[in-house]
Amino acid sequence: MKNPMIAAVLNFFFMGAGTLYNGKRVLTGIGLTIAALVLTYVEFGIRPFDGTLYWLMFGAVFLANTVLAIDGYQEAKMLNQS
């Protein structure tokens, strides 16, 4: 039994962690986790050079994390029903 809120929170704060928690799409979870690490590196690398690009990147990551949180929540609920 997977807790949908745990999957959502994990995916919101760290891309791919909720997907890994659910255990159905492990390769996707690993890919998202690697992407999160790279994006975090790039996000902090951009910050000193152009504040405008930093906020654009921050907004894009925030949107992606929100969508992944919803996906993790829905996937956990689906896993619990089957």
Secondary structure, 3 states (H helix, E strand, C coil): CCCHHHHHHHHHHCCCHHHHHHCCCHHHHHHHHHHHHHHHHHHHHHCCCCHHHHHHHHHHHHHHHHHHHHHHHHHHHHHHHC
